[in-house]
């Protein structure tokens, strides 16, 4: 799960930094990666919410609840989440 979350945050952020990208596209890309394992209870946040040619960098955060995604008894991972955040500079932004 941890490695899939790492990959999802990277791929979502990578999608967000290309010219013409949208936060919705970044969220969809990250969700698609999370879907490869069928992960439930996930949240993908993109900041800023609106990306334009003046946006210098984008931050993507992916959070996945272990309560919804593990077979390990809850006394070990109950209430725990895996959270990863990545910030990248946009390609071709007009600063």
TATA-V26722 format. One record per residue. RES is the residue in one letter. PSI is psi as a letter, one per 40 degrees, with the letter a starting at -180 (999 if undefined). Layout:
RES:PSI
RES:PSI
This chain:
X:d
X:d
X:d
X:d
X:d
X:d
X:d
X:d
X:d
X:d
X:d
X:d
X:d
X:d
X:d
X:d
X:e
X:i
X:h
X:e
X:i
X:i
X:d
X:d
X:d
X:d
X:d
X:d
X:d
X:d
X:d
X:d
X:d
X:d
X:e
X:d
X:e
X:f
X:h
X:i
X:f
X:i
X:h
X:h
X:h
X:h
X:h
X:i
X:d
X:h
X:h
X:a
X:e
X:e
X:h
X:d
X:i
X:h
X:h
X:h
X:h
X:h
X:h
X:h
X:h
X:d
X:d
X:e
X:e
X:i
X:e
X:i
X:i
X:e
X:e
X:d
X:e
X:h
X:e
X:i
X:i
X:h
X:h
X:i
X:h
X:h
X:h
X:i
X:i
X:i
X:h
X:f
X:i
X:g
X:999
